[in-house]
């Protein structure tokens, strides 16, 4: 006996009938009902179970896994577990049940250790159950490179002014020259004008 692909999940009644004759060719029959459990295999596909090529110390990296139920039975109690060196997930991520021909997502915020550095490896484990509580697991190997966090030095007000106007010293020099010229020129002009008037009086 073989169940068809579209058979519903659960118990199905199978009617069995037997017919026979005795030695005097008397006809007899007997029947009985047998219950058969029909199951559908669970089929789960996934994508997005990867890490970026590089992460920074102390940063938080969000990883989202797309889960697709491509079978004919419901997937139950789907969870995600992250076991990656140098990165903390904070525990399992519960996705829940996924109906046939539907998809779901599971996201985790992975905290990069501040003292981890270099290439790290680990795995993402997808766990789920079928209609009868049988557990299935899919394991994905992942890796990334943890880079050192570069601390930014606070710039002073003078540094910021210099960055905004790198020729500030030139303007100051020109201003000093102009100021000096005015300081010398104005008294000189006044003195010359006074001297000219005195010369005119003598004439």
Secondary structure as GFF3:
##gff-version 3
##sequence-region A 1 203
A	DSSP	beta_strand	10	21	.	.	.	ID=ss1
A	DSSP	beta_strand	27	38	.	.	.	ID=ss2
A	DSSP	beta_strand	44	47	.	.	.	ID=ss3
A	DSSP	beta_strand	54	56	.	.	.	ID=ss4
A	DSSP	beta_strand	60	69	.	.	.	ID=ss5
A	DSSP	beta_strand	75	84	.	.	.	ID=ss6
A	DSSP	beta_strand	87	88	.	.	.	ID=ss7
A	DSSP	beta_strand	93	98	.	.	.	ID=ss8
A	DSSP	beta_strand	103	112	.	.	.	ID=ss9
A	DSSP	beta_strand	118	129	.	.	.	ID=ss10
A	DSSP	beta_strand	135	147	.	.	.	ID=ss11
A	DSSP	alpha_helix	157	164	.	.	.	ID=ss12
A	DSSP	alpha_helix	168	202	.	.	.	ID=ss13
###
